[in-house]
Amino acid sequence: MRLYEHEAKKIFAENDIPIPKQYGVVTNVSEIEQLKIKFPAMVKASVLIGGRGKAGGVKKVNSLKEAKKVTEDLLNLVIKDYPVEIVFFEEAVGEVKACYLGVTMEPKSYNNVIIVSPSGGVDIEEVAKTNPELIFRKELTKNEKELPRKIANELAEKLNQTLKLTKEKVKILATIISNLYNLYQKIDAKLCEINPLIITPTDVLAADAKVVLDDNGLYRQSKLLESVDLTHKRHDVAEPTANEIRSYDNEFPYVDLLPFNDKKEKGILYVGLVPGGAGYGILSIDEVANIGKKFFDGKVIPINFMDSGGGPPVARVAEMFHLLMDYPLVDLIVTSRFGGISSCDIFIRGVVKAFRDRYKNEQRMIPVIGRMVGTDLPSAKKYLEKAIIETPDALFLMQIEVGNERIMADVIKDALKKGFEILKEEAA
């Protein structure tokens, strides 16, 4: 999970990594005067994607009037398909020299690695191509919790071969390298990066900040998340949608493939997916799209990725179907369950519960068509047969084949055909 620059800088400051003075963030021009900005100042588009500078997302302003105009422009900017919704202000600092600092993990060895370069302010990948001799790496085979001062000093001296700093500045540089590594370990990060770290006659400051947290360690970072007002996990490049927040609260993975509440295009069938397993979830997206392209003129759009996780309880299964039926964009739900760790019996009970609850509460219901095979299949079949006899009206739109009589591609094809029939009836 990636943090915004202003969030990362807040954490830097709390962990003795010096940053320029922060004035605050805005989401509209009217909020700027509340920040009490001293000019000149830097105005930055706050997005979770690289390339802001090249896209015109970082500007220096010299007056309040100019700040308002630039902010208005930035809030209308789209960077690599992501609209700018937050702009933040900080002190403008005159750069004399700059370098790059980064801490991450070496994927081959799973060891932490520190990467430094005296070429700051440009993409480190570009430096690796054009001037590889200016990149210095130190892999820590013991993955120490805190960086030995000797290593920090060595890296600072390597940088100083090019930067030519005073002894005092080299000492500060070594301290920042240590603090960046220690922070990386402390917050369960996948990446902590400063590019550039700028050196002025009086200061050494992190002019930019990038922090990517390891999702697997978030349960240990409640205080950190609270400090930056984060209540839900976000993507590396975007904020979660309302559906994604809902799924997170109910402990199952879900990703919207379209902008949330995107307007429906006439004649297009929007298909929600409840598969069994993450791998089959990805396959389901492809299968629905491919069958739609081959047999239905490409007028079929899968709208989500979803996975229940291993051994979900009945209530969680029911909530997966509630989420998609509550989403007005969805016309039809396709489901396929290969019960291994998960029980087919639990799954079918969850689907039945969702339909019964919605029928009782007079909530929107849409067709659920699919197939299931695997663990506890006889129990699932017996339960479903009984449920249909007991509540036929509530389960009228539920068409799940319990068994392995047909391949899933044929089930999907028939489901899409039925979906288009429903669209045609609704349009008549």
C-alpha positions in Angstrom: 0.0 0.0 0.0 1.5 3.3 -1.1 1.3 6.5 0.9 0.9 10.0 -0.5 4.0 12.2 -0.4 2.6 14.4 2.3 1.7 11.3 4.4 5.2 9.8 3.9 6.8 13.2 4.8 4.8 13.3 8.1 6.2 9.9 9.0 9.7 11.0 7.9 9.6 14.0 10.2 8.4 11.9 13.1 11.5 9.6 12.5 14.2 12.3 12.3 14.4 12.5 8.5 14.4 16.3 7.8 11.8 17.6 5.3 10.8 21.1 4.0 8.2 23.0 6.0 4.8 21.6 5.3 1.9 24.0 4.8 -0.9 21.5 4.3 -3.3 19.9 1.7 -6.3 21.2 -0.1 -9.1 19.6 -2.2 -10.4 22.9 -3.6 -9.0 26.4 -4.2 -11.1 28.0 -1.5 -9.1 26.2 1.2 -5.7 27.7 0.3 -5.9 30.9 2.3 -6.3 28.9 5.5 -2.8 27.4 5.1 -0.9 30.6 5.9 1.7 30.0 3.2 5.0 31.8 3.0 6.0 32.4 -0.6 7.8 31.2 -2.6 6.2 27.7 -2.2 6.0 24.4 -4.0 2.5 23.2 -5.1 2.3 19.4 -5.8 -0.4 17.2 -7.2 -0.9 14.4 -4.7 -1.3 11.1 -6.6 -0.2 7.6 -6.0 1.6 7.2 -9.3 5.0 8.3 -10.6 5.7 10.8 -13.2 4.1 13.9 -11.6 6.9 16.2 -12.6 6.9 15.2 -16.2 3.1 15.6 -16.3 3.3 19.1 -14.9 2.1 18.1 -11.4 4.8 20.0 -9.5 5.0 23.8 -9.6 6.7 26.7 -7.8 4.5 29.7 -7.0 5.5 33.1 -5.8 2.1 34.6 -4.7 -1.3 33.7 -3.4 -2.9 34.6 -6.8 -0.5 32.3 -8.6 -1.1 29.5 -6.0 -4.8 29.6 -6.6 -4.4 29.5 -10.4 -1.9 26.6 -10.3 -4.1 24.7 -7.8 -7.1 25.1 -10.0 -5.1 23.7 -13.0 -3.7 20.8 -11.0 -7.2 19.8 -9.7 -8.2 19.5 -13.4 -5.1 17.5 -14.3 -5.1 13.7 -15.0 -1.8 11.9 -14.6 -1.6 8.5 -16.3 -5.4 8.1 -16.1 -5.6 9.1 -12.5 -7.3 12.5 -11.7 -5.7 14.8 -9.2 -8.0 15.3 -6.2 -5.5 16.5 -3.6 -2.9 19.2 -3.8 -0.4 20.0 -1.1 1.9 22.9 -0.3 5.3 23.0 1.2 8.3 25.4 1.5 10.3 26.0 -1.6 13.9 25.2 -0.9 16.8 26.2 -3.1 18.7 23.1 -4.3 22.5 23.1 -4.5 23.2 19.4 -4.8 21.0 16.3 -4.7 21.3 12.6 -4.3 19.1 9.5 -4.2 18.4 7.2 -1.2 16.3 4.1 -1.2 15.7 1.0 0.9 13.9 -2.1 -0.4 14.2 -5.9 -0.6 16.3 -7.9 -3.0 13.7 -10.3 -4.4 16.3 -13.1 -5.2 17.7 -13.3 -1.7 14.9 -11.7 0.4 17.6 -9.5 2.0 17.2 -5.8 2.6 19.2 -3.6 0.3 20.1 0.1 0.5 20.6 1.9 -2.8 22.2 5.3 -3.0 23.3 7.5 -5.9 24.7 11.1 -6.2 22.4 11.5 -9.2 19.3 12.7 -7.4 16.1 14.1 -8.9 16.0 11.7 -11.9 14.6 8.2 -12.3 16.9 5.8 -10.6 16.2 3.3 -13.5 17.5 5.9 -15.9 20.7 6.3 -13.9 21.1 2.5 -13.9 21.0 2.6 -17.7 23.1 5.6 -18.4 25.5 5.9 -15.4 25.5 2.6 -13.6 28.8 3.5 -11.9 26.9 6.2 -10.0 24.7 3.6 -8.2 25.9 2.0 -4.9 24.2 -0.9 -3.3 24.6 -2.5 0.1 22.8 -5.8 0.7 22.3 -6.7 4.4 22.6 -10.5 4.7 21.5 -10.4 8.3 18.6 -8.0 7.7 19.5 -6.1 10.9 16.7 -4.3 12.6 18.8 -1.1 12.8 21.5 -0.2 10.3 25.1 -0.5 11.7 26.6 3.0 11.7 29.6 1.7 9.8 27.5 0.8 6.7 25.8 4.2 6.8 29.2 6.0 7.0 30.5 3.9 4.1 27.6 4.8 1.9 27.7 8.5 2.8 31.4 8.5 1.8 30.6 6.9 -1.5 28.1 9.6 -2.2 30.6 12.2 -1.2 33.1 11.1 -3.8 30.9 13.0 -6.2 29.0 15.5 -4.0 32.2 16.9 -2.3 30.4 17.9 0.9 31.8 19.2 4.2 32.5 16.6 7.0 29.4 17.9 8.9 27.2 17.4 5.9 28.6 13.8 5.3 27.8 13.0 8.9 24.2 14.3 8.5 23.9 12.2 5.3 25.0 9.1 7.1 22.4 9.8 9.9 19.6 10.2 7.3 20.6 6.9 5.6 20.5 5.1 9.0 17.1 6.7 9.9 15.6 5.8 6.5 16.7 2.1 6.9 15.5 2.0 10.5 12.1 3.4 9.5 11.8 0.9 6.7 12.2 -1.9 9.2 10.0 -0.3 11.8 7.0 0.2 9.6 7.0 -3.1 7.6 7.8 -1.2 4.4 8.4 -2.7 0.9 10.1 0.6 -0.1 11.3 3.8 1.5 12.7 6.3 -1.0 14.0 9.9 -1.1 14.5 11.3 -4.6 15.9 13.9 -4.4 17.5 14.4 -1.0 18.7 18.0 -1.5 21.7 19.7 0.0 21.6 23.4 0.5 24.3 25.6 2.2 22.3 25.3 5.5 20.2 22.1 5.3 19.9 18.5 4.0 16.2 17.9 3.3 14.0 15.1 1.7 12.4 17.1 -1.1 10.4 14.0 -2.1 9.2 11.0 -0.2 7.9 7.6 -1.3 6.7 4.9 1.1 5.1 1.6 0.1 3.9 -0.5 3.0 3.7 -4.3 2.9 0.0 -5.2 3.1 0.9 -8.3 5.1 2.3 -6.2 7.9 -0.5 -3.7 8.1 -2.0 -5.4 11.2 1.0 -4.3 13.1 0.8 -0.7 11.9 -2.4 0.6 13.4 -0.7 3.6 15.1 1.1 4.5 11.9 -2.1 4.3 9.8 -4.0 6.3 12.5 -1.3 9.0 12.4 -2.0 9.7 8.7 -5.8 9.3 9.1 -6.0 6.0 7.2 -8.8 3.7 8.1 -8.8 1.4 5.0 -6.2 -0.2 2.9 -5.7 1.5 -0.4 -4.2 0.4 -3.7 -0.7 1.2 -4.8 -2.0 3.7 -7.3 -5.5 4.7 -6.2 -7.9 5.1 -3.3 -10.3 2.2 -2.6 -13.9 2.5 -4.0 -16.9 2.2 -1.7 -17.3 -1.4 -2.8 -13.6 -2.1 -2.0 -14.0 -0.5 1.5 -17.1 -2.6 2.1 -15.3 -5.8 1.1 -12.3 -4.9 3.3 -14.6 -4.4 6.3 -16.0 -7.8 5.6 -12.7 -9.5 5.1 -12.7 -10.7 1.5 -10.7 -9.4 -1.4 -12.5 -7.4 -4.0 -11.4 -5.0 -6.8 -13.6 -2.9 -9.0 -12.4 -3.1 -12.6 -14.4 0.0 -13.7 -14.8 3.4 -12.1 -17.2 3.1 -9.2 -20.8 3.9 -10.3 -19.7 4.3 -13.9 -22.7 5.2 -16.1 -24.2 2.2 -17.9 -23.9 2.1 -21.6 -27.0 1.0 -23.4 -26.9 -2.6 -24.8 -23.9 -3.6 -22.7 -24.2 -6.5 -20.2 -22.3 -5.8 -17.0 -21.4 -9.0 -15.2 -20.4 -9.4 -11.5 -18.2 -12.4 -10.6 -18.1 -14.5 -7.5 -15.6 -17.3 -8.3 -13.8 -19.8 -6.1 -10.2 -18.9 -5.5 -8.0 -15.9 -6.6 -6.6 -17.7 -9.6 -10.0 -18.7 -10.8 -11.2 -15.2 -10.1 -8.7 -13.9 -12.7 -9.5 -16.7 -15.1 -13.3 -15.8 -14.7 -12.6 -12.2 -15.8 -10.9 -13.4 -18.9 -13.4 -16.2 -19.7 -16.4 -13.8 -19.4 -14.7 -11.2 -21.6 -13.6 -13.8 -24.2 -17.0 -15.5 -24.5 -18.6 -12.1 -24.7 -16.3 -11.1 -27.5 -16.7 -14.4 -29.4 -20.5 -14.8 -29.1 -22.0 -11.4 -28.1 -20.1 -8.8 -30.2 -17.9 -7.8 -27.3 -20.9 -6.2 -25.5 -20.1 -7.9 -22.2 -18.0 -6.3 -19.4 -16.8 -8.1 -16.3 -16.9 -5.5 -13.5 -14.9 -7.0 -10.6 -12.4 -9.4 -9.2 -13.5 -11.2 -6.0 -12.3 -14.0 -3.8 -13.9 -15.4 -0.6 -10.6 -16.7 0.9 -10.3 -20.2 2.3 -13.1 -21.5 4.4 -15.4 -18.5 4.5 -18.4 -18.5 6.9 -22.0 -18.4 5.6 -22.3 -14.7 6.4 -19.3 -13.7 4.4 -20.5 -15.6 1.4 -23.9 -13.9 1.6 -22.2 -10.5 1.9 -20.3 -11.1 -1.4 -23.6 -11.5 -3.2 -25.2 -8.6 -1.3 -22.4 -6.3 -2.4 -22.9 -7.1 -6.1 -26.7 -7.0 -5.9 -26.5 -3.6 -4.2 -24.3 -2.3 -7.0 -26.6 -0.8 -9.6 -24.1 -1.3 -12.4 -24.4 -5.1 -12.2 -26.9 -6.9 -14.5 -26.0 -10.5 -13.8 -23.8 -12.5 -11.4 -21.8 -15.4 -12.7 -20.4 -17.8 -10.0 -18.2 -20.9 -10.1 -17.1 -22.8 -7.1 -14.4 -25.4 -6.9 -14.7 -26.5 -3.3 -11.3 -27.6 -1.9 -10.5 -25.8 1.3 -13.9 -24.2 1.1 -17.1 -26.2 1.5 -19.7 -26.3 -1.3 -22.3 -26.7 1.5 -21.3 -23.5 3.3 -21.2 -21.7 -0.1 -24.7 -22.7 -1.2 -26.0 -21.8 2.2 -24.5 -18.3 1.9 -26.1 -17.8 -1.6 -29.5 -19.0 -0.3 -29.2 -16.7 2.7 -28.5 -13.7 0.5 -31.5 -14.3 -1.7 -33.8 -15.0 1.2 -32.7 -11.9 3.1 -33.2 -9.7 0.1 -36.5 -11.2 -0.8 -37.7 -10.6 2.8 -36.4 -7.0 2.8 -37.7 -6.3 -0.7 -34.2 -5.4 -1.9 -33.0 -5.6 -5.5 -32.3 -9.1 -6.8 -30.6 -10.1 -10.0 -29.9 -13.5 -11.6 -27.1 -15.6 -10.2 -26.0 -18.3 -12.6 -23.2 -20.7 -12.2 -21.8 -24.1 -11.2 -20.1 -25.7 -8.2 -18.1 -28.9 -7.6 -15.9 -30.2 -4.8 -15.9 -30.7 -1.1 -19.3 -31.4 0.6 -21.0 -31.4 -2.8 -23.7 -34.0 -1.7 -24.6 -31.9 1.3 -24.8 -28.8 -0.9 -27.1 -30.5 -3.4 -29.4 -31.8 -0.7 -29.6 -28.4 1.0 -30.3 -26.5 -2.3 -33.1 -28.9 -3.3 -34.8 -28.5 0.1 -34.3 -24.7 0.0 -36.0 -24.4 -3.4 -39.0 -26.4 -2.2 -39.3 -24.2 1.0 -38.8 -20.8 -0.6 -39.2 -21.0 -4.4 -40.1 -17.3 -4.9 -37.0 -16.1 -3.0 -34.7 -18.4 -5.1 -36.4 -17.9 -8.5 -33.4 -16.0 -9.9 -30.8 -18.5 -8.5 -29.6 -21.0 -11.0 -26.6 -22.9 -9.7 -25.8 -26.3 -11.1 -24.5 -28.5 -8.3 -22.2 -31.0 -10.0 -19.8 -31.4 -12.9 -22.1 -32.2 -15.8 -21.1 -29.2 -18.0 -17.9 -27.2 -18.4 -17.9 -23.7 -17.0 -17.5 -22.1 -20.4 -20.9 -23.4 -21.5 -22.4 -22.3 -18.2 -21.0 -18.7 -18.8 -22.3 -18.7 -22.4 -25.8 -19.6 -21.3 -25.7 -17.1 -18.4 -24.7 -14.3 -20.8 -27.5 -15.2 -23.2 -30.0 -15.0 -20.4 -28.5 -11.7 -19.3 -29.1 -10.2 -22.7 -32.7 -11.5 -22.8 -33.3 -9.7 -19.5 -31.8 -6.5 -20.9 -34.1 -6.8 -24.0 -37.1 -7.3 -21.8 -36.2 -4.3 -19.6 -35.8 -2.1 -22.7 -39.1 -3.1 -24.2 
